[in-house]
């Protein structure tokens, strides 16, 4: 029952957020240059251009255009891409699996490395391994992602030639039309460099976050009491300390997913990864306004959904947080 | 042989790169089976340090730099991590100061009780839960069965401290170390909790080390007192004897400061000054800057603990009577 109340409440909030995103997204269209110039060549006369503007509704007042857009958007029509001459949403959804798998790979890499590394650094504070990881993480935080990407391409793609650094390789189409690169060795090998690059933004941050939180929980009274009860070291560390460490980590992690999506634009561009981010950059270069707006709205929706999921997950691991609307 | 015998215990913390400061500067005590000892002193006197060093639980970077803690003749400080775990929470239990932060917020009461039993006994889940319910009833927690599934935040401070006491009693320990068990509680339930601890210790013949700054509680609960000041024991002896006739000026000052001893309408007595931090101890007797009986001798030498007090100029009872 209270899960339904929670979902209802969050849906209302999501609608408001999406409304604001659509307004901001739509309002940039006037500032991106003249779409007519991209659509038609030099040979079309000024009169014909005016006529086309009138037909496309580009001369209407802003709010008339906006509400027309909004009316179509709630029916799933985010406009037609000028370049692809197809519905913008369809164009984006074709590219969604590639981006999703890239993010999935990055999340898998940084979670499976940052948790053990963070715990290790919290427990062995003064070992030389800890000092090395801590220093390396400072470097990692400071290096911009495009530099990491280019470095990866140069080292593993060009110099050593171990891994492909271009595109997605062969994909397999799943029954519901999802193009996956996770099922073939070739697809996976193409995924390694881009997802390592993308995870390199999060990894040092998460190691430091998990270490700091773990050190804090290790010095709490309840961990000391757990030791005084005679529990084994591993139970004290992983059941008593680490579960409490997870709370802030999940919160920050949820927010970071957004950053991760933002960085897919850079990563996908360097690796020519055929995902949404790469598509978005192309759309910007072509002033493909409907596609740009559709991208902003789809990414906004992903943000809202992920944050709702994170809040839900948080209530599962923290008994002190009740879902809003739950009976106490 | 006494059950617990602490000999010349020193606890040191690093200060800077090379130097160390001592939080405990050589404390000795003996405790017989079923005996109740009160350890009294101001904050920072080293009381909690003493409590935690018994189970070798001093928080890093502190360490026991000297001395021994013999439990039935076995030095706990020399046991392996595995062996000391068999003592912690099993034969010697602890009750912490603040029940609001002693229990893990993300685990149920049941989990936190059962895991203690499972760490020390081969016992089935069902039997463990049954025993936990029995202990919760012993500490007078209403509807004990339903509390096992509750999280700590669903219980009041008083109830949480009862849960902590129940956990301490789960394995029928020989000694309970209670570190200011009522300080963080409402005044109205302090007496209840203290009475509960006293009753359970008496019934089960469990020895108690009660750490507190409240002489009033010590007078009611314990048989012997140890008064600590700046990492040293300054006076020790039977509770009634010390309360009626303290020898050390510090003990006398603490007693005089109790509201019970102040006349109606008069100002409460206060010991002048405050205890020096362990990083800046004066030479000689650490109490001399606050002591009205101090002489040049007190500034030069640390008085040894003799006849139950560490003072060059103890209060003579004939003098005190006049």
Interface residues (C-beta under 8 A of the other chain):
Chain A: X219 X220 X221 X222 X223 X224 X225 X226 X227 X228 X229 X230 X231 X232 X233 X235 X239 X240 X243 X244 X247 X317 X318 X319 X320
Chain B: X55 X57 X59 X81 X85 X86 X87 X88 X89 X90 X93 X94 X96 X97 X98 X101 X102 X103 X104 X105 X106 X107 X108 X115 X116 X119 X120 X151 X153 X164 X167
